[in-house]
Amino acid sequence: MHSSWQKALSWGILALGFAFLYVPIIVLIVYSFNESRLVTVWSGFSLKWYGELFSDRQMMKAVGVSLRIAFMSATSAVVLGTMAALVMVRFGGFKGKTLFTSMITAPLVMPEVITGLSLLLLFVSLDQFIGWPGGRGMTTIWIAHTTFCMAYVTVVVNSRLREMDQSLEEAALDLGANRLKVFFLITLPIVSPALVAGWLLAFTLSLDDLVIASFVSGPGSTTLPMEVFSSVRMGVSPKVNALSALLVTGIASLTFVGWWLMRRQEHKRLADLQAAKRQQEMV
């Protein structure tokens, strides 16, 4: 009796947690099909706000800018974050490791206002001394987003590398493979789920950022969060609901594909390990 009560309580708390997180999103998606201009008054089913959204050139331009920046930032963050994680895990206790680790993870706890202001001062100083980056725009936003997204990717890849069985790499080295070949054929496939997860996380963080982008952006480089924030201050438009519904659907689909790829890779890795064990037992 006591066990069933605890189970019911656990399921109730779980349901409340999911409702708190996802019911507002579901309501937003439902009201994106609302015919009324008032976002809180349902007056009938309509797709006209999706048409209004796609005809808004300024909003579509902001979407394109954000998607390009998010893709470049996530890709750069995965490359740099993987390199940083390899240094932290594989290079042992080198001099300055504590400082290096602290500097890598600092963006995780640093307020975005401080990060944005410091990067703004950096870009202004570089522009004055060496003439680069020549004003603020997509390049400065890309660098800024890569800076803080890299910290998240490093943490994800770092945990995966620490759980990895290094005997696989040692066996490949004993068989004559060099370290570069071992990295691309052994290490990289094993940590690929972490790379996919880190890329998706960095893509979402870059797409969602408002504060840092507001500091380092310039004319012609307005991102989607900046455009939405400026439009919401004048009153919530149903176009924002339609845009949010499309973003939620797209990111959910992308997350599902990433999960499916990671699950497939994990099953393949377990199957290869089982096949290797059977061959070893036969020998």
C-alpha positions as CSV (number, residue, x, y, z in Angstrom):
1,M,0.0,0.0,0.0
2,H,2.8,2.4,1.0
3,S,4.8,1.5,-2.2
4,S,1.8,2.1,-4.5
5,W,1.2,5.5,-2.8
6,Q,4.9,6.5,-3.4
7,K,4.6,5.3,-7.0
8,A,1.5,7.4,-7.6
9,L,3.1,10.4,-5.9
10,S,6.2,10.0,-8.1
11,W,4.1,9.8,-11.3
12,G,2.1,12.8,-10.2
13,I,5.2,15.0,-9.6
14,L,6.6,13.8,-13.0
15,A,3.3,14.8,-14.7
16,L,3.3,18.2,-13.1
17,G,6.9,18.8,-14.1
18,F,6.2,17.9,-17.7
19,A,3.0,19.9,-17.7
20,F,4.9,23.0,-16.4
21,L,7.5,22.7,-19.1
22,Y,5.4,21.7,-22.2
23,V,1.8,22.9,-21.7
24,P,2.8,26.5,-22.5
25,I,4.5,25.4,-25.6
26,I,1.5,23.4,-26.7
27,V,-0.8,26.4,-26.1
28,L,1.5,28.5,-28.1
29,I,1.4,26.1,-31.0
30,V,-2.4,25.8,-30.9
31,Y,-2.8,29.6,-30.9
32,S,-0.5,29.9,-33.9
33,F,-3.5,28.7,-35.9
34,N,-5.8,31.3,-34.3
35,E,-7.6,33.5,-36.8
36,S,-7.9,36.4,-34.3
37,R,-5.2,39.1,-34.1
38,L,-5.5,38.8,-30.3
39,V,-3.2,36.0,-29.2
40,T,-5.3,35.1,-26.2
41,V,-8.7,35.0,-27.8
42,W,-9.6,32.0,-30.0
43,S,-11.9,32.9,-32.9
44,G,-11.4,30.0,-35.3
45,F,-8.8,28.0,-37.2
46,S,-6.7,29.8,-39.8
47,L,-3.2,29.6,-41.4
48,K,-3.1,33.2,-42.3
49,W,-0.5,34.1,-39.7
50,Y,1.9,31.6,-41.3
51,G,1.4,33.5,-44.6
52,E,2.0,36.8,-42.8
53,L,5.2,35.4,-41.3
54,F,6.7,34.3,-44.6
55,S,5.8,37.6,-46.2
56,D,7.6,39.5,-43.5
57,R,11.0,40.0,-45.1
58,Q,12.6,41.5,-42.1
59,M,11.7,38.6,-39.9
60,M,12.8,36.1,-42.6
61,K,16.1,37.9,-42.9
62,A,16.6,37.6,-39.1
63,V,15.8,33.9,-39.3
64,G,18.4,33.4,-42.0
65,V,21.0,35.3,-40.1
66,S,20.4,33.3,-36.9
67,L,20.4,30.0,-38.7
68,R,23.7,30.7,-40.4
69,I,25.4,32.0,-37.2
70,A,24.0,29.0,-35.2
71,F,25.4,26.5,-37.7
72,M,28.8,28.1,-37.9
73,S,29.0,28.6,-34.1
74,A,28.0,25.1,-33.3
75,T,30.5,23.6,-35.8
76,S,33.3,25.8,-34.5
77,A,32.4,25.1,-30.9
78,V,32.5,21.3,-31.5
79,V,35.9,21.5,-33.1
80,L,37.4,23.7,-30.4
81,G,35.6,22.0,-27.6
82,T,36.8,18.6,-28.7
83,M,40.3,19.8,-28.8
84,A,40.0,21.3,-25.3
85,A,38.5,18.1,-23.9
86,L,41.3,16.0,-25.4
87,V,43.9,18.3,-23.7
88,M,42.1,18.1,-20.4
89,V,41.7,14.3,-20.4
90,R,44.6,12.9,-22.4
91,F,47.5,15.2,-21.5
92,G,47.6,14.4,-17.8
93,G,48.6,16.9,-15.2
94,F,50.5,19.5,-17.2
95,K,51.6,22.9,-15.8
96,G,48.7,25.3,-15.8
97,K,46.0,22.7,-16.3
98,T,43.9,24.2,-13.5
99,L,44.0,27.6,-15.0
100,F,43.3,26.2,-18.5
101,T,40.3,24.3,-17.2
102,S,39.0,27.3,-15.3
103,M,39.3,29.5,-18.4
104,I,37.5,27.0,-20.5
105,T,34.6,26.6,-18.2
106,A,34.3,30.2,-17.1
107,P,31.6,31.1,-19.6
108,L,29.3,28.5,-18.0
109,V,29.0,30.6,-14.8
110,M,29.8,34.1,-16.1
111,P,26.8,36.4,-16.6
112,E,26.0,37.0,-20.2
113,V,26.0,40.8,-19.7
114,I,29.7,40.6,-18.6
115,T,30.6,38.3,-21.5
116,G,28.9,40.5,-24.0
117,L,30.4,43.7,-22.7
118,S,33.9,42.3,-22.5
119,L,33.7,41.0,-26.1
120,L,32.4,44.3,-27.3
121,L,35.4,46.1,-25.7
122,L,37.7,43.5,-27.3
123,F,36.3,43.9,-30.8
124,V,36.4,47.7,-30.5
125,S,40.0,47.6,-29.4
126,L,41.0,45.2,-32.2
127,D,39.3,47.4,-34.7
128,Q,41.3,50.4,-33.5
129,F,44.7,48.7,-33.4
130,I,44.6,46.3,-36.4
131,G,41.5,47.3,-38.3
132,W,39.8,44.0,-37.7
133,P,37.0,42.9,-37.6
134,G,36.0,46.2,-39.3
135,G,32.9,46.9,-37.4
136,R,30.3,44.6,-35.7
137,G,28.3,42.1,-37.7
138,M,27.9,38.4,-38.3
139,T,31.6,37.7,-37.8
140,T,31.6,39.2,-34.3
141,I,28.4,37.4,-33.4
142,W,29.9,34.1,-34.6
143,I,33.1,34.6,-32.6
144,A,31.1,35.5,-29.5
145,H,28.7,32.6,-29.8
146,T,31.6,30.2,-30.4
147,T,33.3,31.5,-27.3
148,F,30.5,30.6,-24.8
149,C,29.2,27.5,-26.8
150,M,32.6,25.9,-26.7
151,A,32.4,25.6,-22.9
152,Y,29.2,23.5,-23.1
153,V,30.7,21.3,-25.8
154,T,33.9,20.8,-23.8
155,V,31.9,19.6,-20.7
156,V,29.9,17.1,-22.8
157,V,32.9,15.7,-24.7
158,N,35.0,15.7,-21.6
159,S,32.6,13.4,-19.7
160,R,32.4,11.0,-22.7
161,L,36.2,10.8,-23.0
162,R,36.6,10.0,-19.3
163,E,34.1,7.1,-19.7
164,M,35.9,5.7,-22.7
165,D,37.9,2.5,-22.5
166,Q,41.5,3.6,-23.4
167,S,42.5,0.0,-24.0
168,L,40.9,0.2,-27.4
169,E,43.3,3.0,-28.4
170,E,46.2,1.2,-26.8
171,A,45.4,-1.9,-28.8
172,A,45.3,0.1,-32.1
173,L,48.6,1.6,-31.2
174,D,50.1,-1.8,-30.5
175,L,48.9,-3.0,-33.9
176,G,50.9,-0.2,-35.7
177,A,48.4,2.6,-36.1
178,N,49.7,6.1,-35.5
179,R,47.9,8.5,-33.1
180,L,46.2,10.5,-35.8
181,K,44.7,7.3,-37.3
182,V,43.7,6.1,-33.9
183,F,41.9,9.4,-33.2
184,F,39.9,9.3,-36.4
185,L,39.1,5.6,-36.6
186,I,38.8,4.7,-32.8
187,T,38.3,7.8,-30.6
188,L,36.1,9.9,-32.8
189,P,33.5,7.2,-33.6
190,I,33.2,6.3,-29.9
191,V,32.7,9.9,-28.8
192,S,30.5,10.8,-31.8
193,P,27.3,10.7,-29.7
194,A,28.8,13.4,-27.5
195,L,29.8,15.4,-30.5
196,V,26.2,15.3,-31.9
197,A,24.8,16.2,-28.5
198,G,27.3,19.0,-28.1
199,W,26.5,20.3,-31.6
200,L,22.8,20.3,-31.0
201,L,23.3,22.1,-27.6
202,A,25.5,24.7,-29.1
203,F,23.2,25.3,-32.0
204,T,20.2,25.8,-29.7
205,L,22.2,28.1,-27.4
206,S,23.4,30.2,-30.3
207,L,19.9,30.4,-31.8
208,D,18.4,31.4,-28.5
209,D,21.0,34.1,-27.5
210,L,19.8,37.6,-27.1
211,V,22.0,39.4,-24.6
212,I,25.5,38.7,-26.1
213,A,24.3,39.2,-29.6
214,S,22.8,42.6,-28.6
215,F,26.3,43.8,-27.6
216,V,28.3,42.5,-30.5
217,S,25.9,42.9,-33.4
218,G,25.7,45.8,-35.9
219,P,23.6,47.1,-38.7
220,G,22.3,44.4,-41.0
221,S,23.1,41.6,-38.5
222,T,19.9,41.5,-36.5
223,T,19.3,38.0,-35.1
224,L,16.0,36.4,-34.6
225,P,15.8,36.8,-30.8
226,M,16.6,40.5,-31.2
227,E,13.9,40.9,-33.9
228,V,11.3,39.0,-31.8
229,F,12.2,41.0,-28.7
230,S,11.8,44.3,-30.5
231,S,8.5,43.3,-31.9
232,V,7.1,41.9,-28.6
233,R,7.8,45.1,-26.8
234,M,5.3,46.8,-29.1
235,G,2.7,44.0,-28.5
236,V,2.7,40.3,-29.2
237,S,1.8,39.5,-32.8
238,P,0.3,36.1,-33.8
239,K,3.2,35.9,-36.3
240,V,5.5,35.3,-33.3
241,N,3.3,32.3,-32.3
242,A,3.6,30.9,-35.9
243,L,7.4,31.4,-35.9
244,S,7.7,29.8,-32.4
245,A,5.7,26.8,-33.6
246,L,7.9,26.3,-36.6
247,L,11.1,26.6,-34.4
248,V,9.8,24.2,-31.9
249,T,8.9,21.7,-34.6
250,G,12.2,22.1,-36.4
251,I,14.3,21.8,-33.2
252,A,12.3,18.8,-32.0
253,S,12.8,17.1,-35.3
254,L,16.5,17.8,-35.3
255,T,16.8,16.5,-31.7
256,F,15.0,13.3,-32.7
257,V,17.3,12.7,-35.6
258,G,20.3,13.3,-33.3
259,W,18.9,10.9,-30.7
260,W,18.3,8.3,-33.4
261,L,21.8,8.6,-34.8
262,M,23.3,8.3,-31.3
263,R,21.2,5.3,-30.5
264,R,22.1,3.6,-33.8
265,Q,25.8,4.4,-33.1
266,E,25.6,3.0,-29.6
267,H,23.9,-0.2,-30.8
268,K,26.6,-0.7,-33.5
269,R,29.3,-0.2,-30.9
270,L,27.8,-2.7,-28.5
271,A,27.4,-5.2,-31.4
272,D,31.0,-4.8,-32.4
273,L,32.2,-5.3,-28.9
274,Q,30.1,-8.5,-28.6
275,A,31.5,-9.8,-31.9
276,A,35.0,-9.0,-30.8
277,K,34.5,-10.9,-27.5
278,R,33.1,-13.9,-29.4
279,Q,36.1,-14.0,-31.7
280,Q,38.4,-13.7,-28.7
281,E,36.6,-16.6,-27.0
282,M,36.9,-18.8,-30.1
283,V,40.6,-18.1,-30.3
